[in-house]
Amino acid sequence: MPGNQSATVAIIGGGFGGIAAAVKLLKAGIGDFTVFERSPGPGGTWWDNRYPGCEVDIPSHAYSFSFAPRDWPRTHATQPELRDYAESVIDQYGLRDRFRFGVGVESVTWDEAAGSYLVRTSDGEERPYRFVISAVGLLSVPRYPDWPGLDEFEGVSFHTSRWDEEADLTGKRVAIVGTGSTAVQIVPAIAPDAGRLQVFQREPGWVEPKGERAFTPAERARFRRFPALRRLYRLMLFFRSGRRFKAYDLGGRDQGRMRELCLRYIAGAIHDPVVRDAVTPSYPWGCKRPIYASGFYPALNRDNVELVPQAIKEVTPKGVVDARGVEHEADVLILSTGFQPTRFLSQFTLTGRHGTDIQDFWGDRPRAFLGATVPGFPNFFILYGPNTNGGFSIIAQLERQAEVAVRAIRKVLRTGATLVDTRPAALERHVRWLDSQLDKHASAMNSGCNNYYHSSSGANVTQWPRTHFVYYLLCRTLPRSALIYR
């Protein structure tokens, strides 16, 4: 773009959030936007994560855009299917020329005089944009443990989100550290190949049977022939998820119902009573992310699989040492140690009005109105921001956040305003309401588990406490009084 003329919108991230924002902008008649994606292709986490067994744990008809239905072959989509879905949506809406793959964003700086952001990208360019939408995701920065000796390990070692596709596990002694949502997919996928597979568990999680299966040809035919039936099925999935949210309240009957469901699953799926005891949590259901897995418990029954219910203390050149001081030799060390979800927007620097850095504004408590806007950072929107994780399908949550951003952008352009900002009082009210809801939540700090939800302040900064329907209603109503146009 010649001179200092400002493009309209920069979208940071080409995962499902970035795609949602692009489509919503296009549908609103705003075509001047660019999507920056550091990876070679679209999909975000579904591009980066390529480990064996990788698939979504939310039903595929719910884990997809409302504006792009698909003839899903299975109840739960696999990683290749989701990556292909991202590609197909981009092509369906003719967006490919708006994407700049292999280009990340390094800094976003507000220029008060120009009423725009200066966006610096990894290819050395600096360009102004009136609006910026961040869609960098929540689970994109791997968390590497600080175990002594990790760098001295002589075998093959890698994080699950950076899977080493050259690593041959056949007949090898494999140690995988972690039993969260990723590990429970990997273990049954690699167990048949590994010579010995040791699964290190710091703390058990509540696991539910996933119930994944292929749709029958008749089911798929009905969905194709009757789009209304497909929409009804999608609504039913969201409706059913509402009852699960009641179980997050510690004082409710549904809390006990979910615990019993999981306990029955443990009793029926695992043969060894010692292993059954080891995988049974002592904390409430929902204290940490519930896990859906049909293959994990049966894999623990295999002769070549051993559950080690211990944390790792250190790494030696030949293996790992658990909390008891016992060394376990290994050829391959797989780190299923999660991500850094409370470090919002850490992939680039963001400077708002008066030279304020977003991390300085947040301190030890990331917070945003509806997870999407922050006072003092005008014309800037966050998808998958603080306290938006959950609500059943994150794809639906992302659509709502994209709609908040696009409605605000369209109003600025329509009215001739220069910027849209957030009232500080609106953010304060929102945070107080979140805290009041989360205080009754099973994930509260005093519930007795280790989860990834809390920042150093002790506040839960990742989770949405209620259903997606509640989030939808708030996104449709609250911005009218919370946002300021100048």
C-alpha positions in Angstrom: 0.0 0.0 0.0 1.7 3.3 -1.1 2.6 6.1 1.3 1.2 6.1 4.8 -2.3 5.1 3.8 -3.7 2.7 6.5 -5.1 -0.7 5.6 -8.2 -1.6 7.4 -7.6 -4.8 9.5 -4.7 -7.0 10.4 -5.6 -10.4 11.7 -2.8 -12.2 13.6 -3.1 -15.9 13.3 -4.5 -18.2 10.6 -6.1 -20.8 12.9 -9.9 -21.2 13.3 -10.1 -17.8 15.1 -8.4 -16.0 12.3 -10.5 -17.8 9.7 -13.7 -16.9 11.7 -12.7 -13.2 11.8 -11.9 -13.2 8.1 -15.2 -14.7 7.1 -17.2 -12.4 9.4 -15.4 -9.4 8.0 -16.1 -10.5 4.5 -19.8 -11.1 5.3 -20.0 -7.6 6.8 -18.7 -6.1 3.5 -15.2 -5.3 4.9 -12.8 -6.7 2.4 -9.6 -4.8 3.2 -7.8 -7.2 5.6 -4.7 -9.3 5.8 -4.2 -12.5 7.8 -0.7 -13.2 9.1 0.1 -16.8 9.9 3.6 -17.8 11.0 3.1 -21.4 10.0 3.3 -22.6 6.3 -0.5 -23.3 6.3 -3.8 -22.6 8.1 -5.3 -24.4 11.1 -3.3 -23.1 14.1 -3.1 -25.8 16.7 -4.4 -28.3 14.1 -1.4 -27.4 11.9 1.2 -27.6 14.7 0.0 -30.7 16.5 0.6 -33.8 14.4 1.2 -36.4 17.0 -0.2 -40.0 16.6 -3.9 -40.2 17.5 -4.5 -36.5 17.4 -8.1 -35.6 17.1 -10.7 -33.3 18.7 -12.6 -34.3 21.8 -15.7 -32.2 20.9 -18.2 -33.7 18.4 -17.3 -32.7 14.9 -20.7 -31.1 14.1 -20.2 -28.8 17.0 -16.5 -28.2 16.5 -17.1 -26.5 13.1 -18.3 -23.1 11.9 -22.0 -22.4 11.7 -21.4 -20.8 8.3 -19.4 -23.8 6.9 -21.2 -27.2 7.6 -19.3 -30.3 6.5 -20.1 -33.9 5.7 -18.1 -35.3 8.6 -17.2 -39.0 8.3 -16.8 -39.5 12.1 -18.4 -38.2 15.3 -15.0 -36.7 16.3 -12.7 -35.2 13.6 -9.0 -36.2 13.3 -6.2 -33.7 13.0 -5.8 -34.2 9.2 -9.6 -33.8 8.7 -9.5 -30.5 10.7 -6.5 -29.2 8.8 -8.3 -30.0 5.5 -11.4 -28.3 6.8 -9.5 -25.1 7.5 -8.2 -25.2 3.9 -11.6 -25.8 2.5 -13.2 -22.9 4.4 -10.5 -20.6 3.1 -11.1 -21.7 -0.5 -14.9 -21.7 -0.1 -14.8 -18.0 0.8 -12.0 -17.1 -1.6 -9.7 -16.0 1.2 -6.4 -17.5 0.2 -5.0 -14.3 -1.3 -5.7 -12.5 2.0 -3.4 -14.9 3.9 0.4 -14.4 4.3 1.7 -17.8 5.4 5.2 -18.0 7.0 4.9 -14.5 8.3 4.5 -13.8 12.0 3.8 -10.5 13.8 6.5 -9.2 16.1 5.0 -6.0 17.4 1.8 -3.9 17.3 2.1 -0.3 18.4 -0.7 2.3 18.7 -0.1 5.7 16.9 -2.4 8.2 18.6 -1.9 10.9 15.9 -2.6 8.5 13.0 -5.4 6.6 14.8 -3.9 3.3 13.7 -1.5 0.5 14.8 2.0 0.1 13.3 2.4 -3.6 12.7 5.9 -5.0 12.3 6.1 -8.5 10.8 8.9 -11.1 10.8 9.8 -10.4 7.2 10.9 -6.9 8.3 7.9 -4.9 7.0 6.1 -2.2 9.1 2.7 -1.1 8.0 -0.2 0.8 9.6 -3.6 -0.9 10.2 -6.7 0.9 11.6 -7.8 -2.3 13.4 -6.0 -5.4 14.7 -7.6 -8.7 15.6 -5.4 -11.1 17.5 -6.3 -14.8 17.0 -3.1 -16.4 18.2 -4.9 -18.9 20.3 -4.5 -20.1 23.9 -2.6 -23.4 23.6 0.1 -22.4 21.2 3.2 -21.8 23.3 4.6 -25.2 24.6 5.6 -25.5 28.2 9.0 -27.1 28.6 9.8 -28.4 32.1 12.8 -27.1 33.9 14.1 -30.5 35.0 17.8 -30.7 35.7 19.6 -32.6 33.0 17.0 -32.4 30.3 19.6 -31.0 27.8 21.9 -33.9 28.6 19.5 -36.7 27.6 21.3 -38.8 25.0 18.1 -40.3 23.4 15.5 -38.6 21.3 13.4 -36.0 23.1 10.6 -33.7 21.9 7.3 -31.9 23.0 4.1 -33.4 21.7 3.3 -30.2 19.8 6.6 -30.4 18.0 6.4 -34.1 17.2 9.5 -35.6 15.7 8.1 -37.4 12.6 11.6 -38.9 12.0 11.6 -40.7 15.3 11.1 -44.5 15.0 9.5 -45.8 18.2 9.4 -49.5 17.0 10.8 -51.7 19.8 12.1 -48.7 21.7 11.9 -47.9 25.4 9.6 -44.9 25.4 8.8 -42.6 28.3 5.9 -40.2 28.0 5.4 -37.6 30.7 1.9 -36.5 31.3 -1.6 -38.0 31.3 -3.7 -35.0 30.1 -5.8 -34.7 27.0 -2.9 -35.1 24.6 -1.1 -38.0 26.2 -4.3 -40.1 26.5 -4.5 -39.9 22.7 -0.8 -40.7 22.1 -0.5 -43.7 24.5 -2.9 -46.0 22.7 -1.6 -44.9 19.3 2.0 -45.7 20.0 1.7 -48.6 22.4 1.5 -51.3 19.7 4.9 -50.1 18.3 6.9 -49.4 21.4 8.9 -52.1 23.0 8.2 -50.7 26.4 6.0 -47.7 27.1 6.2 -46.0 30.5 3.5 -43.4 31.3 4.5 -40.9 34.0 1.5 -39.4 35.9 2.0 -36.6 38.3 -1.7 -36.4 39.1 -4.6 -38.4 37.6 -7.4 -36.8 35.6 -11.1 -37.6 35.4 -11.5 -39.6 32.2 -14.8 -40.2 30.4 -15.4 -42.6 27.5 -15.4 -40.6 24.4 -17.8 -42.6 22.3 -16.2 -41.8 19.0 -17.3 -43.8 15.9 -17.8 -43.5 12.2 -21.2 -42.1 11.1 -23.1 -44.7 9.1 -23.6 -44.1 5.4 -27.4 -43.6 6.2 -26.6 -41.0 8.8 -24.3 -39.0 6.5 -26.9 -39.2 3.7 -29.6 -37.8 5.9 -27.4 -35.0 7.0 -26.6 -34.1 3.4 -30.2 -34.4 2.2 -31.8 -32.5 5.1 -29.6 -29.5 6.2 -32.2 -28.7 8.9 -31.6 -32.1 10.5 -27.9 -31.4 10.6 -28.6 -28.0 12.3 -31.0 -29.7 14.8 -28.3 -32.3 15.6 -25.8 -29.5 16.2 -28.2 -27.7 18.5 -28.9 -30.9 20.4 -25.1 -31.3 21.0 -25.0 -27.8 22.5 -28.1 -28.4 24.6 -26.7 -31.6 26.1 -23.5 -29.8 27.0 -25.5 -27.5 29.2 -26.1 -30.2 31.8 -22.4 -30.9 32.0 -21.9 -27.3 33.0 -24.2 -27.8 36.0 -21.7 -30.4 37.2 -19.0 -27.8 37.6 -20.8 -26.3 40.5 -19.4 -28.0 43.6 -22.7 -28.0 45.5 -24.9 -29.5 42.8 -26.2 -33.1 42.2 -24.6 -33.3 38.8 -21.1 -33.0 40.3 -21.6 -36.4 42.0 -23.3 -37.8 38.8 -20.2 -37.1 36.7 -17.8 -38.6 39.3 -19.9 -41.8 39.4 -19.8 -42.0 35.6 -16.0 -41.8 35.6 -15.6 -44.2 38.5 -17.7 -46.8 36.7 -15.6 -46.3 33.6 -12.4 -46.9 35.6 -13.9 -50.1 37.2 -14.9 -51.5 33.9 -11.9 -50.6 31.8 -8.8 -51.3 33.9 -7.9 -54.8 35.0 -5.3 -54.2 37.7 -6.7 -52.8 41.0 -3.4 -51.0 41.8 -3.7 -49.2 38.5 -7.4 -48.4 39.1 -6.4 -46.8 42.4 -3.6 -44.8 40.8 -5.8 -43.3 38.1 -8.6 -42.3 40.4 -8.5 -38.6 41.4 -9.1 -37.4 44.9 -10.4 -34.0 43.8 -13.8 -32.9 42.4 -14.8 -33.6 38.8 -14.0 -30.5 36.7 -11.2 -29.3 38.9 -9.0 -29.6 35.9 -9.9 -30.2 32.3 -12.1 -33.3 32.0 -10.6 -35.8 29.6 -12.5 -37.8 26.9 -10.7 -41.0 25.9 -11.8 -44.4 24.9 -8.4 -46.0 24.3 -6.3 -44.8 27.2 -7.5 -47.1 30.0 -7.5 -50.2 27.8 -3.9 -49.4 26.7 -2.8 -49.5 30.4 -3.8 -53.1 30.4 -1.2 -54.0 27.8 1.9 -56.0 28.9 4.3 -53.5 27.4 2.7 -50.5 29.1 3.4 -49.4 32.6 1.8 -46.5 34.5 4.3 -44.8 36.8 2.2 -42.6 39.2 5.1 -40.3 39.9 6.3 -36.8 38.8 9.7 -36.5 37.2 12.5 -35.0 39.3 15.4 -34.9 36.9 16.7 -36.3 33.6 19.9 -38.3 33.2 21.7 -39.1 29.9 20.1 -42.5 29.9 16.6 -41.8 31.2 14.4 -40.0 33.8 14.4 -40.1 37.6 11.0 -40.0 39.3 10.0 -38.3 42.6 11.0 -41.4 44.6 14.6 -41.3 43.2 14.1 -44.3 40.9 15.8 -44.0 37.5 13.9 -45.3 34.4 16.0 -45.8 31.3 14.5 -44.7 28.0 15.4 -44.3 24.3 12.7 -41.8 23.6 11.4 -39.1 26.0 8.1 -37.5 25.0 7.0 -34.3 26.8 3.3 -34.1 27.1 3.7 -31.2 29.5 1.1 -28.8 28.1 1.3 -25.2 27.1 1.5 -21.7 28.7 -2.2 -20.7 28.5 -2.0 -17.8 31.0 0.6 -15.9 28.9 -1.9 -14.2 26.7 -0.5 -12.4 23.7 3.1 -13.4 24.5 3.9 -14.1 20.9 4.2 -10.4 20.1 4.5 -7.1 21.9 1.4 -4.9 22.1 1.7 -1.2 23.0 -1.5 0.8 23.4 -2.3 4.4 24.3 0.3 6.5 26.3 3.0 3.8 25.5 1.4 1.2 27.8 2.5 -2.4 27.2 -0.4 -4.9 27.5 1.7 -7.1 29.8 2.3 -4.1 32.2 -1.4 -3.3 32.1 -2.3 -6.8 33.0 0.5 -7.5 35.6 -0.3 -10.9 37.1 -4.0 -10.8 36.1 -4.8 -11.0 32.3 -8.3 -9.6 31.8 -10.5 -8.4 29.0 -14.1 -7.4 28.6 -15.8 -10.6 27.3 -12.2 -11.8 26.7 -12.2 -9.6 23.6 -11.3 -5.9 24.4 -9.1 -4.0 26.8 -9.3 -0.4 27.9 -6.5 1.8 26.5 -6.0 -0.5 23.5 -8.4 1.0 21.1 -9.3 -0.8 17.8 -7.7 -4.0 19.1 -9.6 -7.2 19.6 -8.7 -10.6 21.1 -10.1 -13.9 20.0 -9.6 -16.7 22.6 -8.7 -14.1 25.2 -8.9 -14.3 29.0 -11.7 -16.4 30.4 -13.1 -17.6 27.1 -11.9 -21.2 27.1 -14.8 -23.6 27.5 -18.4 -23.0 26.7 -18.4 -26.5 25.0 -17.1 -25.7 21.5 -14.3 -23.1 21.2 -15.2 -22.7 17.5 -18.6 -21.3 18.6 -16.9 -19.1 21.2 -14.5 -17.8 18.5 -17.4 -16.9 16.2 -19.0 -14.9 19.0 -15.7 -13.0 19.6 -15.3 -12.4 15.9 -18.8 -11.0 15.8 -18.0 -8.6 18.7 -15.0 -7.3 16.8 -16.7 -7.0 13.4 -19.7 -5.2 14.7 -17.5 -2.7 16.5 -15.3 -2.2 13.4 -18.3 -1.8 11.1 -19.8 0.9 13.5 -16.5 2.8 13.5 -16.4 2.8 9.7 -20.2 3.5 9.3 -20.3 6.5 11.8 -17.0 8.0 10.8 -15.5 7.6 14.3 -11.8 7.3 14.7 -11.7 4.5 17.3 -13.6 2.2 19.6 -12.3 1.6 23.2 -13.6 -0.1 26.3 -15.0 1.6 29.4 -12.7 0.7 32.4 -15.8 0.3 34.6 -17.3 -2.3 32.2 -14.1 -4.4 32.4 -14.1 -4.2 36.2 -17.8 -5.3 36.4 -17.1 -8.2 34.1 -14.1 -9.4 36.1 -16.1 -9.2 39.3 -18.9 -11.3 37.8 -16.4 -13.8 36.5 -14.8 -14.2 39.9 -18.1 -14.6 41.6 -19.0 -17.4 39.1 -15.7 -19.1 39.3 -15.6 -19.1 43.1 -18.3 -21.8 43.0 -16.6 -23.7 40.2 -14.9 -27.0 40.7 -11.7 -25.5 39.3 -11.3 -23.1 42.3 -7.8 -22.8 43.8 -8.9 -24.7 46.9 -10.3 -27.7 45.1 -7.2 -29.7 45.4 -5.8 -30.2 41.9 -3.2 -28.7 39.6 -4.7 -27.1 36.6 -3.5 -24.6 34.0 -6.3 -22.1 34.6 -4.7 -19.8 37.2 -2.2 -17.0 36.8 0.3 -16.1 39.5 -2.4 -13.8 41.1 -4.4 -16.9 42.0 -7.2 -15.9 39.7 -8.7 -18.2 37.1 -7.8 -16.4 33.9 -8.6 -19.0 31.2 -12.0 -20.5 31.8 -15.5 -19.3 30.9 -17.7 -20.3 33.8 -21.1 -20.8 32.0 -22.5 -22.3 28.8 -22.0 -21.0 25.3 -25.6 -19.8 25.2 -24.9 -17.4 28.1 -21.8 -16.2 26.3 -23.8 -15.6 23.2 -26.4 -13.5 25.0 -23.7 -11.4 26.7 -21.8 -10.8 23.5 -25.0 -9.6 21.8 -26.0 -7.2 24.6 -23.2 -5.9 26.8 -20.9 -4.3 24.1 -23.6 -1.7 23.5 -22.9 0.0 26.8 -19.4 -1.1 27.4 -17.7 0.2 24.2 -17.0 3.8 23.5 -16.8 5.3 20.0 -14.9 8.5 19.4 
